[in-house]
Amino acid sequence: MKIQLQEDQWRLRLDEDELAALCAGETIACRSRLPRGLSISFFLHTHDHTDATVRGESDGWHMAVPRAPVVELQSRLPDRDGLSFDLVHDPAVDFRLLLQVDVHDSKRRRRAASVVV
């Protein structure tokens, strides 16, 4: 998982294996180790609710996204747009989570699969 942090959004890019693991109910993790023993961690999993959530814990940031749209995303690969979720449900704050699948990874996989046949 690759993470891009911006003022008003977190953009998560997964490869197809990570997306498959997420659809299977696994948690995807990303940890950046920094000097002096510091690190920052992000955890992503799906849940059966309709809203995405984020919470800060002592071990890192935990994000949960609705399972149904993630499974639907997997069925339409390659997909350039991905999914977008509001993370803060406050009209005064616009903070989003973008979940995308690496399109280049998807295209490579499909080319390789067509060559094998």
Buried (B, 14 or more C-beta within 10 A) or exposed (E): BEBEEEEEBBBBBBBBEBBEBBBEEEEBBBEEEEEEEEEEBBBBBBEEEEEBBBEEEEEBBBBBBBBEBBBEBBEEBBBEEBBBBEBEEEEEEEBBBBBBBBBEBBEBBEEEEEEEE
